[in-house]
């Protein structure tokens, strides 16, 4: 449902597996509007995507380029590609920093020039541009602007060295969303003010005058639009702590349990649904699994919880059930409900 809703509203769809490519096409996306990232693309999914009219393949390694070139040549196709570059630096302030260390993603900047030359010689591939994604979940406008300046410098140097006039350059945005109490939402206007002059100057250069600059939005697009609802099935006191045990935990929402790349575990912002106003009190929120790591919060301040209460966990529109161990211990899998002006409907896949 979400993919179908987005199709007429945004320009491009980035997929990271053959399964996501198939889902996008089934939801009504023109495959020519899709790009395909990911460090472990199998031959069968590359063939399905190329044969299916994939717009752009994002090349993560020379080995992948050679495999894709052979497949495209066998199919009698010339596949457009973007070459992903792994930078050597990223500013402080990003939740997951992927630059300057060994990485499965992209081609190291130190060898990117030679790699581009080798890829350009492969029959069956056509280099359309470059792609960089070096950090995620940033709420600091100045860090995002600085990171994009790094991208532009890399794009400029590589395109000049290889005499490449790119049709498209993809900026992995790193735009974050507020997950935790006290987080301040990213001011995208401040980001724009900090980078506009640099982007204008970049686009004014003859090499980039006709280049499409694409912003890969990631979680920023839908993350804040979703809530995870979990129901309290039991409340107990244990060694001075009150514990609300819920029917859904990390099995339905791994990220909210702090086990999805979070360095320091912090509870997501959450609230009790209904029940009137009572004084907040400290409570631990646990899920149903037989493991001590199934926790959604420790010492969370909420109105008093009782059996049957619903808890709504905010910022759950991205990295929900599809990024969680939903089959672990065979609890019921979560339902996904679409809410709009027309009401609610179950859209569980």
Secondary structure, DSSP 8 states (H G I E B T S, - for coil): -HHHHHHTT-S-EEESSHHHHHHHHHTT--GGGEEE--TT--HHHHHHHHHTT-SEEEE-SHHHHHHHHHHHHHHT--EEEEEEEE-S---TT-SEE-SSS--SSSEEGGGHHHHHHHHHTSTTEEEEEEEE--EE-B--HHHHHHHHHHHHHHHHHHHHHTT---SEEEEE--B----BTT-----HHHHHHHHHHHHHHHHHSGGGTT-EEEEE-GGGGTGGG--EEEEEEEEEEETTEEEEEES-STTT-TGGGT-SS-SS---B-EEEESS----EEEEEEE-SSSSTT-EEEEEEEEE---TT-EEEESS-SSSSGGGS-TTGGG------EEEETTEEEE---
